[in-house]
Amino acid sequence: MELTIGHLYPDLLNLYGDRGNIRCMQKRLEWRGISAHIKEFQLHDNIDFNELDIVLLGGGSDREQKLVCQELQSIKSDFKQYVEEYGVVIAICGGYQLLGSHYQIGAETISGLELVDLYTRQEEGRLIGNITISSDLFDMPVTGFENHGGRTYIGENVSPLGKVITGYGNTDERDYEGVHYKNVIGTYLHGPLLPKNPELCDYILTKALERKYKESISLSPLDDTAEIRANKYAQGRK
Ligand code: GLN
């Protein structure tokens, strides 16, 4: 078995170790004897979504988001088809915001991909710090680090990724965090996210393998002692 992971615009969308998510997916596949091919796409590269099993969009500053925004309009319809056909996407912070219809920064509007029913608006002050959430998808809490000026409002027809235990999440309300729609996960959690949240990583890998091979997949367990320790340590950080 093998999976191809597409990393979109790593030179622009890659904050706080988001690239480490790719390494984590690759290693957790390889440790199970599954090959992982990584394809990095730079701005203006042609992207054939039919070749991809997982797409990663990392975080970026407002400036970088503006730089990718125009390019996103040209890949939007292919990306939409991929998402509607249960293509797997993991989008972090700036990448998460770009999944939605737009990101409003004062009088300026950055157009998004319109893949998921959500929008983001920059509001007073930045939401910065360690964050822990609980998600119905996983037994373990999900932990990470957030730093965003945008507040994300998700639609009625999509679910949040989880509930905030500590930290902020989507808005100042400290109630919900991230989004889950079909096989798309959007979240504000950097860190990188996946190494200390192995259940989330395996969830993504399982969904991608099941979509590709059209069978139910049960990944063999790994020794996650270090990962679980890292998760617990991060949960306790202020
Ligand atoms: N530029 C966005 C914001 O500040 C996202 C930042 C990020 O990816 N950390 O809201």
py3Dmol code that shows the C-alpha trace and the ligand (Angstrom):
import py3Dmol

protein = """\
ATOM      1  CA  MET A   1       0.000   0.000   0.000  1.00  0.00           C
ATOM      2  CA  GLU A   2       1.077   3.582  -0.528  1.00  0.00           C
ATOM      3  CA  LEU A   3      -0.200   7.119  -0.093  1.00  0.00           C
ATOM      4  CA  THR A   4       0.695  10.390  -1.779  1.00  0.00           C
ATOM      5  CA  ILE A   5       0.674  13.477   0.402  1.00  0.00           C
ATOM      6  CA  GLY A   6       0.500  16.884  -1.248  1.00  0.00           C
ATOM      7  CA  HIS A   7       1.974  19.812   0.646  1.00  0.00           C
ATOM      8  CA  LEU A   8       0.588  23.062  -0.711  1.00  0.00           C
ATOM      9  CA  TYR A   9       2.877  26.068  -0.842  1.00  0.00           C
ATOM     10  CA  PRO A  10       5.321  25.023   1.921  1.00  0.00           C
ATOM     11  CA  ASP A  11       7.465  28.119   1.303  1.00  0.00           C
ATOM     12  CA  LEU A  12       4.544  30.380   2.228  1.00  0.00           C
ATOM     13  CA  LEU A  13       2.232  28.316   4.431  1.00  0.00           C
ATOM     14  CA  ASN A  14       4.478  26.790   7.066  1.00  0.00           C
ATOM     15  CA  LEU A  15       4.512  28.225  10.590  1.00  0.00           C
ATOM     16  CA  TYR A  16       5.634  26.790  13.932  1.00  0.00           C
ATOM     17  CA  GLY A  17       6.785  23.512  12.454  1.00  0.00           C
ATOM     18  CA  ASP A  18       3.708  22.728  10.331  1.00  0.00           C
ATOM     19  CA  ARG A  19       6.043  20.841   7.971  1.00  0.00           C
ATOM     20  CA  GLY A  20       6.606  18.369  10.820  1.00  0.00           C
ATOM     21  CA  ASN A  21       3.077  17.103  10.166  1.00  0.00           C
ATOM     22  CA  ILE A  22       4.268  15.710   6.851  1.00  0.00           C
ATOM     23  CA  ARG A  23       7.217  13.928   8.510  1.00  0.00           C
ATOM     24  CA  CYS A  24       4.884  12.499  11.119  1.00  0.00           C
ATOM     25  CA  MET A  25       2.423  11.085   8.561  1.00  0.00           C
ATOM     26  CA  GLN A  26       5.319   9.694   6.522  1.00  0.00           C
ATOM     27  CA  LYS A  27       6.949   7.963   9.501  1.00  0.00           C
ATOM     28  CA  ARG A  28       3.710   6.509  10.868  1.00  0.00           C
ATOM     29  CA  LEU A  29       3.012   5.026   7.430  1.00  0.00           C
ATOM     30  CA  GLU A  30       6.546   3.717   6.958  1.00  0.00           C
ATOM     31  CA  TRP A  31       6.621   2.116  10.410  1.00  0.00           C
ATOM     32  CA  ARG A  32       3.681   0.036   9.173  1.00  0.00           C
ATOM     33  CA  GLY A  33       5.350  -0.871   5.893  1.00  0.00           C
ATOM     34  CA  ILE A  34       3.233   1.585   3.870  1.00  0.00           C
ATOM     35  CA  SER A  35       5.074   3.862   1.418  1.00  0.00           C
ATOM     36  CA  ALA A  36       4.585   7.596   1.558  1.00  0.00           C
ATOM     37  CA  HIS A  37       5.270   9.905  -1.353  1.00  0.00           C
ATOM     38  CA  ILE A  38       5.494  13.593  -0.615  1.00  0.00           C
ATOM     39  CA  LYS A  39       4.764  16.147  -3.318  1.00  0.00           C
ATOM     40  CA  GLU A  40       5.502  19.776  -2.576  1.00  0.00           C
ATOM     41  CA  PHE A  41       3.677  22.320  -4.693  1.00  0.00           C
ATOM     42  CA  GLN A  42       4.964  25.855  -5.089  1.00  0.00           C
ATOM     43  CA  LEU A  43       2.815  28.763  -6.196  1.00  0.00           C
ATOM     44  CA  HIS A  44       1.762  28.351  -9.870  1.00  0.00           C
ATOM     45  CA  ASP A  45       2.591  24.618  -9.993  1.00  0.00           C
ATOM     46  CA  ASN A  46      -0.091  22.515 -11.622  1.00  0.00           C
ATOM     47  CA  ILE A  47      -1.867  20.349  -9.041  1.00  0.00           C
ATOM     48  CA  ASP A  48      -3.559  17.143 -10.121  1.00  0.00           C
ATOM     49  CA  PHE A  49      -5.801  16.300  -7.166  1.00  0.00           C
ATOM     50  CA  ASN A  50      -6.456  12.844  -8.647  1.00  0.00           C
ATOM     51  CA  GLU A  51      -2.897  11.916  -7.689  1.00  0.00           C
ATOM     52  CA  LEU A  52      -3.264  12.980  -4.064  1.00  0.00           C
ATOM     53  CA  ASP A  53      -4.547  11.065  -1.049  1.00  0.00           C
ATOM     54  CA  ILE A  54      -3.898  13.723   1.612  1.00  0.00           C
ATOM     55  CA  VAL A  55      -3.519  17.494   1.201  1.00  0.00           C
ATOM     56  CA  LEU A  56      -1.806  19.623   3.848  1.00  0.00           C
ATOM     57  CA  LEU A  57      -2.256  23.383   4.049  1.00  0.00           C
ATOM     58  CA  GLY A  58      -0.144  24.955   6.770  1.00  0.00           C
ATOM     59  CA  GLY A  59      -0.376  28.262   8.604  1.00  0.00           C
ATOM     60  CA  GLY A  60       0.779  31.591   7.296  1.00  0.00           C
ATOM     61  CA  SER A  61       0.916  35.260   8.143  1.00  0.00           C
ATOM     62  CA  ASP A  62      -1.724  37.597   6.716  1.00  0.00           C
ATOM     63  CA  ARG A  63       0.862  38.724   4.162  1.00  0.00           C
ATOM     64  CA  GLU A  64       1.519  35.161   2.995  1.00  0.00           C
ATOM     65  CA  GLN A  65      -2.185  34.385   2.878  1.00  0.00           C
ATOM     66  CA  LYS A  66      -2.637  37.356   0.556  1.00  0.00           C
ATOM     67  CA  LEU A  67       0.119  35.989  -1.677  1.00  0.00           C
ATOM     68  CA  VAL A  68      -1.518  32.570  -2.065  1.00  0.00           C
ATOM     69  CA  CYS A  69      -5.097  33.824  -2.244  1.00  0.00           C
ATOM     70  CA  GLN A  70      -5.120  34.584  -5.967  1.00  0.00           C
ATOM     71  CA  GLU A  71      -3.576  31.224  -6.832  1.00  0.00           C
ATOM     72  CA  LEU A  72      -6.210  29.484  -4.734  1.00  0.00           C
ATOM     73  CA  GLN A  73      -8.930  30.806  -7.013  1.00  0.00           C
ATOM     74  CA  SER A  74      -7.404  28.873  -9.921  1.00  0.00           C
ATOM     75  CA  ILE A  75      -7.355  25.526  -8.059  1.00  0.00           C
ATOM     76  CA  LYS A  76     -10.674  26.054  -6.285  1.00  0.00           C
ATOM     77  CA  SER A  77     -12.953  23.930  -8.462  1.00  0.00           C
ATOM     78  CA  ASP A  78     -10.582  20.912  -8.647  1.00  0.00           C
ATOM     79  CA  PHE A  79     -10.008  21.189  -4.903  1.00  0.00           C
ATOM     80  CA  LYS A  80     -13.781  21.319  -4.307  1.00  0.00           C
ATOM     81  CA  GLN A  81     -14.321  18.140  -6.302  1.00  0.00           C
ATOM     82  CA  TYR A  82     -11.551  16.420  -4.313  1.00  0.00           C
ATOM     83  CA  VAL A  83     -13.194  17.447  -1.010  1.00  0.00           C
ATOM     84  CA  GLU A  84     -16.704  16.464  -2.084  1.00  0.00           C
ATOM     85  CA  GLU A  85     -15.345  13.054  -3.110  1.00  0.00           C
ATOM     86  CA  TYR A  86     -14.015  12.586   0.426  1.00  0.00           C
ATOM     87  CA  GLY A  87     -10.419  13.598  -0.330  1.00  0.00           C
ATOM     88  CA  VAL A  88      -8.515  14.017   2.944  1.00  0.00           C
ATOM     89  CA  VAL A  89      -7.372  17.523   3.914  1.00  0.00           C
ATOM     90  CA  ILE A  90      -5.585  18.744   7.005  1.00  0.00           C
ATOM     91  CA  ALA A  91      -5.474  22.530   7.198  1.00  0.00           C
ATOM     92  CA  ILE A  92      -3.766  24.464   9.977  1.00  0.00           C
ATOM     93  CA  CYS A  93      -4.482  28.022  11.124  1.00  0.00           C
ATOM     94  CA  GLY A  94      -3.900  30.267   8.073  1.00  0.00           C
ATOM     95  CA  GLY A  95      -4.652  27.211   5.911  1.00  0.00           C
ATOM     96  CA  TYR A  96      -7.780  26.501   7.962  1.00  0.00           C
ATOM     97  CA  GLN A  97      -8.983  30.066   7.431  1.00  0.00           C
ATOM     98  CA  LEU A  98      -8.456  29.707   3.688  1.00  0.00           C
ATOM     99  CA  LEU A  99     -10.845  26.724   3.547  1.00  0.00           C
ATOM    100  CA  GLY A 100     -13.697  29.155   4.058  1.00  0.00           C
ATOM    101  CA  SER A 101     -15.349  31.803   1.948  1.00  0.00           C
ATOM    102  CA  HIS A 102     -13.184  34.701   3.080  1.00  0.00           C
ATOM    103  CA  TYR A 103     -10.882  36.224   5.669  1.00  0.00           C
ATOM    104  CA  GLN A 104     -11.819  39.804   6.499  1.00  0.00           C
ATOM    105  CA  ILE A 105      -8.965  42.031   7.648  1.00  0.00           C
ATOM    106  CA  GLY A 106     -10.401  45.496   8.256  1.00  0.00           C
ATOM    107  CA  ALA A 107     -11.559  46.840   4.902  1.00  0.00           C
ATOM    108  CA  GLU A 108      -9.673  44.148   3.033  1.00  0.00           C
ATOM    109  CA  THR A 109     -11.077  40.748   2.101  1.00  0.00           C
ATOM    110  CA  ILE A 110      -8.953  37.715   1.290  1.00  0.00           C
ATOM    111  CA  SER A 111     -11.020  35.304  -0.801  1.00  0.00           C
ATOM    112  CA  GLY A 112     -10.924  31.707   0.356  1.00  0.00           C
ATOM    113  CA  LEU A 113     -11.404  28.339  -1.282  1.00  0.00           C
ATOM    114  CA  GLU A 114     -15.093  27.994  -0.304  1.00  0.00           C
ATOM    115  CA  LEU A 115     -14.567  24.319   0.486  1.00  0.00           C
ATOM    116  CA  VAL A 116     -16.156  24.415   3.915  1.00  0.00           C
ATOM    117  CA  ASP A 117     -18.962  26.607   5.263  1.00  0.00           C
ATOM    118  CA  LEU A 118     -16.985  29.053   7.395  1.00  0.00           C
ATOM    119  CA  TYR A 119     -15.518  32.530   7.332  1.00  0.00           C
ATOM    120  CA  THR A 120     -12.914  34.384   9.345  1.00  0.00           C
ATOM    121  CA  ARG A 121     -12.751  37.956  10.571  1.00  0.00           C
ATOM    122  CA  GLN A 122      -9.807  39.673  12.180  1.00  0.00           C
ATOM    123  CA  GLU A 123     -10.787  41.138  15.517  1.00  0.00           C
ATOM    124  CA  GLU A 124      -9.079  43.080  18.309  1.00  0.00           C
ATOM    125  CA  GLY A 125      -6.024  41.359  19.800  1.00  0.00           C
ATOM    126  CA  ARG A 126      -4.398  38.037  18.998  1.00  0.00           C
ATOM    127  CA  LEU A 127      -5.340  34.706  20.529  1.00  0.00           C
ATOM    128  CA  ILE A 128      -2.021  33.211  21.554  1.00  0.00           C
ATOM    129  CA  GLY A 129      -1.013  30.296  23.747  1.00  0.00           C
ATOM    130  CA  ASN A 130      -1.185  26.590  24.373  1.00  0.00           C
ATOM    131  CA  ILE A 131      -4.517  24.961  23.702  1.00  0.00           C
ATOM    132  CA  THR A 132      -6.140  21.636  24.545  1.00  0.00           C
ATOM    133  CA  ILE A 133      -9.420  20.436  23.116  1.00  0.00           C
ATOM    134  CA  SER A 134     -11.568  17.344  23.412  1.00  0.00           C
ATOM    135  CA  SER A 135     -12.953  15.821  20.237  1.00  0.00           C
ATOM    136  CA  ASP A 136     -15.567  13.101  19.819  1.00  0.00           C
ATOM    137  CA  LEU A 137     -13.309  11.612  17.158  1.00  0.00           C
ATOM    138  CA  PHE A 138     -10.531  10.737  19.619  1.00  0.00           C
ATOM    139  CA  ASP A 139     -10.073   9.310  23.107  1.00  0.00           C
ATOM    140  CA  MET A 140      -7.059  11.494  23.916  1.00  0.00           C
ATOM    141  CA  PRO A 141      -7.349  15.289  24.146  1.00  0.00           C
ATOM    142  CA  VAL A 142      -5.792  17.129  21.201  1.00  0.00           C
ATOM    143  CA  THR A 143      -3.110  19.656  22.111  1.00  0.00           C
ATOM    144  CA  GLY A 144      -1.259  22.384  20.265  1.00  0.00           C
ATOM    145  CA  PHE A 145      -0.280  26.018  20.126  1.00  0.00           C
ATOM    146  CA  GLU A 146      -2.428  28.780  18.666  1.00  0.00           C
ATOM    147  CA  ASN A 147      -1.539  32.271  17.468  1.00  0.00           C
ATOM    148  CA  HIS A 148      -4.151  34.000  15.360  1.00  0.00           C
ATOM    149  CA  GLY A 149      -5.768  37.374  14.897  1.00  0.00           C
ATOM    150  CA  GLY A 150      -8.631  35.882  12.875  1.00  0.00           C
ATOM    151  CA  ARG A 151     -11.780  34.537  14.518  1.00  0.00           C
ATOM    152  CA  THR A 152     -13.459  31.751  12.593  1.00  0.00           C
ATOM    153  CA  TYR A 153     -17.226  31.312  12.423  1.00  0.00           C
ATOM    154  CA  ILE A 154     -18.347  27.913  11.188  1.00  0.00           C
ATOM    155  CA  GLY A 155     -21.717  27.194   9.558  1.00  0.00           C
ATOM    156  CA  GLU A 156     -24.593  25.159  10.942  1.00  0.00           C
ATOM    157  CA  ASN A 157     -24.003  22.268   8.572  1.00  0.00           C
ATOM    158  CA  VAL A 158     -20.433  21.550   9.648  1.00  0.00           C
ATOM    159  CA  SER A 159     -19.103  20.343  12.992  1.00  0.00           C
ATOM    160  CA  PRO A 160     -16.332  21.805  15.082  1.00  0.00           C
ATOM    161  CA  LEU A 161     -13.301  19.562  15.530  1.00  0.00           C
ATOM    162  CA  GLY A 162     -13.761  19.721  19.276  1.00  0.00           C
ATOM    163  CA  LYS A 163     -14.576  21.617  22.438  1.00  0.00           C
ATOM    164  CA  VAL A 164     -12.022  23.882  24.075  1.00  0.00           C
ATOM    165  CA  ILE A 165     -10.664  22.673  27.423  1.00  0.00           C
ATOM    166  CA  THR A 166      -7.958  25.342  27.748  1.00  0.00           C
ATOM    167  CA  GLY A 167      -7.050  28.087  25.275  1.00  0.00           C
ATOM    168  CA  TYR A 168      -9.261  30.002  22.842  1.00  0.00           C
ATOM    169  CA  GLY A 169     -10.114  28.052  19.684  1.00  0.00           C
ATOM    170  CA  ASN A 170     -12.245  29.493  16.896  1.00  0.00           C
ATOM    171  CA  THR A 171     -13.221  32.715  18.661  1.00  0.00           C
ATOM    172  CA  ASP A 172     -12.827  34.621  21.938  1.00  0.00           C
ATOM    173  CA  GLU A 173     -15.694  32.554  23.344  1.00  0.00           C
ATOM    174  CA  ARG A 174     -13.320  29.649  24.145  1.00  0.00           C
ATOM    175  CA  ASP A 175     -16.087  27.215  23.217  1.00  0.00           C
ATOM    176  CA  TYR A 176     -15.331  25.331  20.013  1.00  0.00           C
ATOM    177  CA  GLU A 177     -12.219  24.685  18.000  1.00  0.00           C
ATOM    178  CA  GLY A 178     -11.621  23.824  14.362  1.00  0.00           C
ATOM    179  CA  VAL A 179     -13.898  22.242  11.836  1.00  0.00           C
ATOM    180  CA  HIS A 180     -14.704  18.772  10.554  1.00  0.00           C
ATOM    181  CA  TYR A 181     -16.448  18.308   7.222  1.00  0.00           C
ATOM    182  CA  LYS A 182     -16.383  15.032   5.267  1.00  0.00           C
ATOM    183  CA  ASN A 183     -12.657  14.138   5.352  1.00  0.00           C
ATOM    184  CA  VAL A 184     -11.483  17.701   5.940  1.00  0.00           C
ATOM    185  CA  ILE A 185     -10.044  18.758   9.273  1.00  0.00           C
ATOM    186  CA  GLY A 186      -9.300  22.421   9.864  1.00  0.00           C
ATOM    187  CA  THR A 187      -7.742  23.569  13.128  1.00  0.00           C
ATOM    188  CA  TYR A 188      -5.839  26.432  14.730  1.00  0.00           C
ATOM    189  CA  LEU A 189      -3.422  24.003  16.384  1.00  0.00           C
ATOM    190  CA  HIS A 190       0.240  24.267  15.403  1.00  0.00           C
ATOM    191  CA  GLY A 191       3.062  22.574  17.112  1.00  0.00           C
ATOM    192  CA  PRO A 192       3.403  20.669  14.812  1.00  0.00           C
ATOM    193  CA  LEU A 193      -0.001  19.149  15.445  1.00  0.00           C
ATOM    194  CA  LEU A 194       0.367  15.500  14.534  1.00  0.00           C
ATOM    195  CA  PRO A 195       3.438  14.172  16.422  1.00  0.00           C
ATOM    196  CA  LYS A 196       1.810  14.728  19.823  1.00  0.00           C
ATOM    197  CA  ASN A 197      -1.658  13.796  18.634  1.00  0.00           C
ATOM    198  CA  PRO A 198      -1.070  10.308  17.202  1.00  0.00           C
ATOM    199  CA  GLU A 199      -4.761   9.375  17.157  1.00  0.00           C
ATOM    200  CA  LEU A 200      -5.508  12.355  14.950  1.00  0.00           C
ATOM    201  CA  CYS A 201      -2.634  11.406  12.649  1.00  0.00           C
ATOM    202  CA  ASP A 202      -3.818   7.803  12.376  1.00  0.00           C
ATOM    203  CA  TYR A 203      -7.383   8.980  11.764  1.00  0.00           C
ATOM    204  CA  ILE A 204      -6.212  10.957   8.740  1.00  0.00           C
ATOM    205  CA  LEU A 205      -4.079   8.082   7.451  1.00  0.00           C
ATOM    206  CA  THR A 206      -6.928   5.584   7.890  1.00  0.00           C
ATOM    207  CA  LYS A 207      -9.416   7.794   6.042  1.00  0.00           C
ATOM    208  CA  ALA A 208      -6.965   8.256   3.171  1.00  0.00           C
ATOM    209  CA  LEU A 209      -6.201   4.527   2.918  1.00  0.00           C
ATOM    210  CA  GLU A 210      -9.884   3.584   3.072  1.00  0.00           C
ATOM    211  CA  ARG A 211     -10.734   6.058   0.330  1.00  0.00           C
ATOM    212  CA  LYS A 212      -7.912   4.852  -1.870  1.00  0.00           C
ATOM    213  CA  TYR A 213      -8.270   1.097  -1.357  1.00  0.00           C
ATOM    214  CA  LYS A 214     -12.062   1.056  -0.845  1.00  0.00           C
ATOM    215  CA  GLU A 215     -11.873  -1.285   2.125  1.00  0.00           C
ATOM    216  CA  SER A 216     -12.024  -0.940   5.864  1.00  0.00           C
ATOM    217  CA  ILE A 217      -8.519  -0.354   7.269  1.00  0.00           C
ATOM    218  CA  SER A 218      -7.296  -1.038  10.772  1.00  0.00           C
ATOM    219  CA  LEU A 219      -3.776   0.318  11.178  1.00  0.00           C
ATOM    220  CA  SER A 220      -1.442  -1.800  13.281  1.00  0.00           C
ATOM    221  CA  PRO A 221      -0.767  -0.206  16.682  1.00  0.00           C
ATOM    222  CA  LEU A 222       2.562   1.546  17.268  1.00  0.00           C
ATOM    223  CA  ASP A 223       4.451   2.110  20.492  1.00  0.00           C
ATOM    224  CA  ASP A 224       3.174   5.623  21.230  1.00  0.00           C
ATOM    225  CA  THR A 225       4.766   5.970  24.671  1.00  0.00           C
ATOM    226  CA  ALA A 226       6.762   9.075  23.674  1.00  0.00           C
ATOM    227  CA  GLU A 227       3.847  10.609  21.772  1.00  0.00           C
ATOM    228  CA  ILE A 228       1.459  10.130  24.690  1.00  0.00           C
ATOM    229  CA  ARG A 229       4.018  11.612  27.079  1.00  0.00           C
ATOM    230  CA  ALA A 230       4.402  14.640  24.786  1.00  0.00           C
ATOM    231  CA  ASN A 231       0.615  15.028  24.613  1.00  0.00           C
ATOM    232  CA  LYS A 232       0.253  14.913  28.408  1.00  0.00           C
ATOM    233  CA  TYR A 233       3.130  17.352  28.886  1.00  0.00           C
ATOM    234  CA  ALA A 234       1.575  19.775  26.397  1.00  0.00           C
ATOM    235  CA  GLN A 235      -1.821  19.511  28.120  1.00  0.00           C
ATOM    236  CA  GLY A 236      -0.315  20.788  31.327  1.00  0.00           C
ATOM    237  CA  ARG A 237       1.487  23.765  29.770  1.00  0.00           C
ATOM    238  CA  LYS A 238       0.138  27.227  30.356  1.00  0.00           C
TER     239      LYS A 238
END
"""
ligand_1 = """\
10
LIG
N -2.652 35.173 9.644
C -3.638 34.438 10.346
C -4.100 35.118 11.625
O -3.372 35.834 12.255
C -3.167 33.021 10.606
C -1.929 32.943 11.454
C -1.342 31.575 11.591
O -1.387 30.747 10.664
N -0.724 31.316 12.739
O -5.226 34.935 12.017
"""
view = py3Dmol.view(width=600, height=400)
view.addModel(protein, "pdb")
view.setStyle({"model": 0}, {"cartoon": {"style": "trace"}})
view.addModel(ligand_1, "xyz")
view.setStyle({"model": 1}, {"stick": {}})
view.zoomTo()
view.show()
